[in-house]
Amino acid sequence: MSEKRGSAEIRAELAAERQRLDADLNALQAEVRSLVPVVAAGLVVVALVTFRKSAKAGLRTIWKLS
């Protein structure tokens, strides 16, 4: 015979899963935050190199990339 699970047990499992998902989300957000300065620096470098060639081209590139 199958064993019936009580609502308290199901709620406890859901709470544990929610905590694991929250921890995963926090880790993912921390990774994304650590990449933001690298991406911003890359955009600045690309814009500066392009800007040296032509001011209009540099501004156009900044506009396209952002």
C-alpha positions in Angstrom: 0.0 0.0 0.0 1.1 3.5 -0.7 1.9 5.7 2.2 0.0 9.0 2.4 2.1 12.1 3.0 0.7 14.7 5.3 0.3 18.4 4.4 3.0 19.3 7.0 5.5 17.0 5.3 4.7 18.4 1.8 5.0 22.0 3.1 8.3 21.2 4.7 9.6 19.8 1.4 8.4 22.8 -0.5 10.0 25.2 2.0 13.3 23.3 1.7 13.1 23.4 -2.1 12.3 27.1 -2.0 15.4 27.7 0.2 17.6 25.8 -2.3 16.2 27.8 -5.2 16.8 31.1 -3.3 20.4 30.1 -2.7 20.9 29.2 -6.4 19.3 32.5 -7.4 21.6 34.5 -5.0 24.6 32.7 -6.4 23.6 33.4 -10.0 22.9 37.1 -9.2 26.4 37.4 -7.6 28.0 35.9 -10.7 26.1 38.4 -12.9 27.1 41.3 -10.7 30.7 40.3 -10.9 30.6 40.3 -14.7 29.0 43.8 -15.0 32.3 45.7 -14.5 34.1 43.5 -17.1 31.4 44.1 -19.7 31.3 47.8 -19.0 35.1 48.0 -19.3 34.9 46.1 -22.6 32.4 48.6 -24.0 34.5 51.5 -23.0 37.6 50.0 -24.7 35.7 49.2 -27.9 34.2 52.7 -27.9 37.6 54.4 -27.3 39.3 52.4 -30.1 36.5 53.2 -32.5 36.2 56.8 -31.3 39.9 57.3 -32.3 39.0 56.3 -35.9 36.0 58.6 -36.1 33.9 60.5 -33.6 30.7 59.7 -35.4 31.6 56.0 -35.7 32.5 55.8 -32.0 29.2 57.4 -30.9 27.3 55.1 -33.3 29.1 52.0 -31.8 28.3 53.1 -28.3 24.7 53.5 -29.2 24.5 50.1 -30.9 26.2 48.2 -28.0 24.2 49.8 -25.2 
